[in-house]
Every structure is written in structure tokens, then in C-alpha cells.
């Protein structure tokens, strides 16, 4: 199918973009890399009045480190994250995760801001920013506001962004010495959306700062707070891991779809957690596991 | 046997059309725009089975730019009996009072702008009185829900005549075979095994979706269509219109993939009717999503029972095969019969009974798809073979080899097997898998296994091919055939065959594409038949041309063997560069139709398609995810006339069947397709091809084939699925009976086997 009719404007500045949003309200959609929006249009899942293309706003892209924080412009492409030495050094979880996003052609066009604003529950980056305690900066008519990643994802394709706001950048605390991460996903095909995935981060060598985020499980990316608490209490021993896996039952709301049943997803969440713990705490959890590709 | 002396046969001549294709200049129907042409967009049923109470087209008709909205009532004005189909005249050009599957065409909007037509489709509404529906083939066998009130077989297949007028059934065709005394065989056997296996509904996904253009004017009709069977289209359209064949012209340029989908008659009846109604050329081009409602592969439930002696000899086998044909028969009855007669597998079994049923259901129609039913039957009989070998504690290759049909022995129909390199193919796969070496199976979470399977298929018969070789006055050559170049390389191979006879270079021959005003009859580009059937016709036509050259030389008084160049002969005959030499030939292989009661035939197939496959897998027992680390396909293609083209045929069919094995399935909820787009219906990508992917042919010869050749397009679809299913069993000890082989099914089966079943789906 082809997209329904829509108007299109390519804006030169954020102010112009905000003006377009103000004029069209819910009828406007921001076009960033177009890797989710354009297929959704072609499948006629969306029928916006106007697309506001922000690809021409130069100062929306780029990666910068200052005061222990990495700032990533919303229009930064996945491929740029993949190739960035700053990301590799200061946000290695992100560097690992972007490799799993679709295929090179998709990574060349898709953007981090687009992925977060689209909030597909099976996408990698929303879960990563949850684990990373990122701050998401939005610009609206009354200026900028900062939203904690944990407050950002509200539901299926639903975020805290207002219809008059644009996601402009993501701020992530740079990795401290001793920081560890784990990232795993299971998909039916190479490069496909995850049927279950985990992104986990520990700011130090213990479990006290552990944050565990899931994607591809429920209707939005989710933090497994109960599982993390169980690990804080029991450590990453076998007992801790078992308690954490049990806690997932209350943390997650797995859903059934064509790729997997809810019951399988809940099981996979536990498997992925144990694998993540082995990456994060190899001594406590008995070393890394063998993998199939 | 490789003929190293030939500059054509056995050579990997590059595709004649390669440059045209890679430079984007190749001609496809999608590119075609005729002056005054209208585009048709289809309004489809949203319910699987219903009486149509009303269709409101007024809002669509009122939209600016809409030329006309057409329903079956309008079509009747042009075609009084608007029902078509190759086996049954059961499919209305547009829904006629009833709809029989969700997605069935109900009305068409015509407009000069396809986008306006599409928008207008959204303004049409229909009121339905919903009827109970039946979707499962086994249920449909005995259901009170009837998809059709009365059976309407086409006259083209004389063996379906007895079905005419039959009522109160969903069974469109039943095929039976009886050999020996199976009951006595089972009674005497040491062991009896019975299993049921299922194949799912899948679709062809040609990258070029269905497209047809009709241009009817002044009592003549030209169809430009993406069809695998232009000759059949002409015959069927002429029948629908009551016109002689010579008023219907069917042209087919290149095809962007067919795989059996674009066979017989598809959009052609609709565009013809629309063009007659509108008195303008009309084009209908489906979207990728609409293709799911055109034609698909039969789901199949197959119960197979074998009596086996302690030494591994299979002494009796019964097969009950039920084919889900969907709402319209298409070529399903042929699939039922052709795949039916080989459904006991390529084994030498004394007592065999086969019952094969084509059944109507309220799903999109099912037809031919690369293998013509053989992949569904092999999925069952080759998993069954492994289960028996496992129970007997026999090596799985040895068990097969012990029972394999040898050349010179009768197949279940009684046809003596000839030129079927079954054992060679099986052995070559075993060799590539290092079958006799131990495998590192792993002892932890990751387990490895390997599996093997072999199968065969009969070829649709009897079918005819006609070829014309036209030698022009300068000695150059045109080859006129209705074989459709759809990516398989037929232009190149046919040119190679003609060139071999005429002592020319294949690349110098112009292959004229199907145009029924110009190119002669061919039954269709289907079922691995072109190399054997058309290849033979081309060889004979080229020989006929040579004979005529010799006659001309004699007529000119030249001594035998004077070998004067052809242009010189023409000049001597006509006094200038003028004239033609036209060689023609037709070919129809020997065939005896099966006996209606016993299914016996002394000539059931022109040749045997043979494929064996092997797979190595590793399975993550914690998740059910698996990876095929090695996939081997070996086919018997006779002499490989063009080894490179054989190679791509084998690998292409293998990748296609890999998708049908691992990820592809049309999923329904209450008769509604839930994954009818490539976003949700997952076909393999290049990155999903196993790291070791070996495709080979055995060293063999089809003695009555052109230069020893035979078909290659389907061979690797046959045994691939069971090879993978058997490898999974070998790795983790659970047997999956239903395709596709998903991680969830594997994990659930593992949980079941461990006594800790996973909660419901």
C-alpha cells in the first residue's frame, strides 16, 4: 500500500518546527529518520495531516561529552552511534545495542530521537535509556523540559511528549570506572524486532546500582525494579538470581503476539536475566554462557 | 554426463537477459501504460463466509475522478457466465451473492488515477448476512458448513467429469491408490507405526506482485499479463467470452517471480471483464498485501501408517492426505492427485493404500507452489521414516537405503522407476554431512543434531510444448516459445539447446517472449517441466530446421555435405537476402492416466524429480531458539545443461523452503488473516541463510531428456523441511509434527518432555 495523502514541510529551525506543531496540533507528525513512521504510513496505521521533517535542522545531531554527561542530539543516526568513539567509551551499552537495530540501511537513516519518540516496545533504544537513567530533553512552546527516562514511556507507542513538543536531545551519565552492562535479545530472524530483550547496567562492581530494563516483552519498555531489589538484597549469587527471576512475575506484564506467547516471554525474561547476570557478575554467577548466533 | 566437447551443453553460459535486468531495462507488465488506461482497485470482503445483502457503491461512484464502480451484475453484461478456474469453474470474477473468504474481491473501482480508485474503494460498504464458516481441512471433510452448493468441474480435465453436479460435500476431488493388500501386510508386520503431520498455509511472495492489463476493442482482446501460462489464459478467456482463440492475444514479458502462483488464470478474467465493461484498457496491479488473497500453498494434514519388519523392511503403508484447498479449487485437485500418488515416499513397498482429498474451506484459495504438494507429503513421510528408524534403533540413512526404490522397480502406481538417482542423492547428502563420523552434540544448554531426508515427485502430465525455430535470411535465429522467463533462466537454457543442434552460440539466438499471436502453444511454465518438455520441443524444432536446410541444399543441387553457409543458400534460392527456414516441433510425453479405482498407471510421470537434504542444527534448550549451521541440498537434474543456472535454481528453492520451514505461516483469527504483510509474515533474508549452504546435483542423466537434462526448479523444496525437523529431534529429542518449526514449539515440546509444561498460549 501507499501512504494516505498528507502535507509535508521541511523546517529549517526548531522554532519553525514548533510553529508547525502549534498550527496543526495532533494532526502533525515529526519525520526524523522515517524508519518506523514511513512503514506505518504505508500500512495506513497512521494518517497525519502533515509531516514536519526535522532532517534539515543541523544542530539537532551530534554527540558531545561535557561535565560527565554525554549529550546526543535527537537526529543522531544509529550508524553515527555505532561508529562514535565517544559512545563506545562512555556509553558502551548503547554501542552494543545499536548493532541489533535492523540492518545497515535502517541504521543509516534511523535516529535515536525518532526511536525513543516512537516508543515501539520491541525496540532496543528505549530499554537502553531506561537502564542508563537517561534524561530526555523536550522543547515546547514554553521552552525546554527534562523528562527522566523512567517517566517517559507511558504505553504502547505512547510517551510523555506533548503534541506541541519535540524531543531534542538525550543526556546520559558517562560510564564510571567499573561500570558494567549486559545486553541480550532473541528474535525470529536476523535484524528483526526482538521477541524478548534485556538491557542491564550496574554503575559499579556490585548489585546495588543495578538497573534492569526489558524490551519486546510488554506494551512498553519496562524496568524490572523488583528483580533489581532482590539482587540488591541477596547479591548476584544463585539465590539472588532465583529471587530476581521470581520477582519478574510482578515486574513484567508480558503480552502474546504472533512471535511468542506471554508465557514463553515470561520464561525468556528469566533466561535473559540469568544471562545478563553472568555478564555483569561473572565471578558470582559462574562465568559466561555459551551462545548460539 | 558433462559434454566437455560442447560449447553450449554443460556450460555455465551467462543469462542472456542479465544486462537488461541489471541495467533496469527489462520489460515488466508493471511498467506498461496504455493510452486511455484505467486502473482498477479492489474492494474486498471483510468476512469469511456470508450472503451479500447489499453493496453500496454510491459514495465511491460520486468521488471526483472515478470512472465507474463495477460489481458482478455489471460483469454479467459482458460475460454471462462469469465463473472460471483450471479444474473447476467455481470462482466468480467478483463475488456473486456470496463471499467465501475474507479478502475475496467484491467490487472494483475504475479511475484514471490509481490513488483516486484506492480512495474510492474506502467509500464502498457492504452488508453481509454472515454464515457459519469452516477453516480446517479435516473438519471440512465432515462439516455441515458447505463452501459450495454444487461442484462444477471444468471440461478441460476429463477425469473430473464424474464430479459434476455433486452436492452436499466440501470434497472437490478424492484420489485413491491400492497396491497389494495393506491389511494383510499390517497383520503380518512385526511393528506398526502411525503418525499425523501438518503443513501450514504459506504464500509465494513474488517480488513482482500480480498484475494484468486488458485492452478490449472491436471484438478483439489483448492481455498483457504477469502469467506463467499464457496459452492457458488464452484458452480460458476465449471460453469465458465464447470467442475463437485467435481473437484473444496474450503477451507476457519478463516475470518477477512466479513460483506456481501466476499459473492458469488469476487477474486475467477480472481485467478482461473490466475492459469490456469500461470499453477502455484496464490495469489491475495487486499490492504486496493483496497477494495473500490471490493464491497460496495448501495446508495439509497427513496421517501415515506403516507396517515394518524387525529387519527394517517396510511391508505396508497407508496414507490419508487431506489438502485444504481454500474457497476455490484453482489447481488443487491436480495437487491432490499428483502429490497423492507419491505420498508413500520413494520407497519400495509391497502393499500401499493412498487416499488423497481436496477440500474446500473458507480460506483464500490454494494452488500450485514450487513442489506441487510434494513438500507437504515429504514433510510427513520423511519425519515418519525417522520416527520408525528411531524406534527400531536403526541408522536413519541405512533404514532409508534399505527401502529405497531402485531404478527398474515399480513405484506404488506400478510405473517402473527410471532415471531417478534417489540413492545417489541420499548418499551425497550423507557424505556432505560426514554422516559416518561422530557429531559433537554438546552436553550443556546448547545441543547439536543432524537430520537427513529424501523425496521425489511426479511431473504434471500429459502436457504439451510446441516450439518454432526461425532461421532468417542472414543465418541468424529466432526461437519462438511460450515458456515464460521468470528468473529461472529458461531463455538461456532453451537457446543453449537450439544452439547445440544448430551449431551456433546460445548468446546469438533471440528468444521471442510469449505472445499467443506469435509464439506457439505451451501448457505452462510450471512443475519443473520446461527443460524436459519445451527443451525437447526446441531440440526437435531445431532438428527440423536442419533437415529443411539439407532439403534446400538438395533442391539447389548441392552435393551432400557441401556445407554452404545458410545466407548463401538463401541467396541462391531467392536471388537476394530473403526468406526463412522454419523448424517446428511439438512434444507430449507418454502418459497413462491412473485407473479410477486402483490409481495404477504404467506411465504416471514423464520423469521423476528427486531431492535429498541434510541439516545440522544447534538448539538452545533454554529458549527453543535454534540455528541451522549447515544445510545441504542434492538434486537429480539429469545432465546439468547449465550448471550455474542449476545451482541458483537449487539454492533459490532451498531458501524459499527454508522460510516455509522456519518462519512463514499465514495466521488467522476467526477466518481473518492477521499477518498479511511482509512486516508480520516473515520471509528469510540473506542473513538468515545458513553459514554452510551447499547445493549440488548428482552426476546423472535423464536418458529421454534433451541432452540428458530434466527439471531442477522444485527438487530442493521436497526434502528440506523434514531434514530440519529430523535434525531438531536428533539434537533435543522432541518431535515437532506441525510446520513451521518455531522456537516456541520447540521450547513447549521440551517442557512437555521434562514434565513441566509451559502455561497455555
Interface residues (C-beta under 8 A of the other chain):
Chain A: X1 X2 X5 X39 X43 X103 X186 X188 X189 X190 X191 X192 X256 X258 X260 X261 X263 X264 X267 X268 X271 X289 X290 X291 X292 X293
Chain B: X115 X118 X287 X289 X444 X445 X446 X618 X619 X620 X622 X623 X624 X625 X626 X627 X663 X667 X674 X675 X677 X679 X680 X682 X684 X685 X687 X688 X742 X743 X744 X747 X748 X758 X759 X760 X761
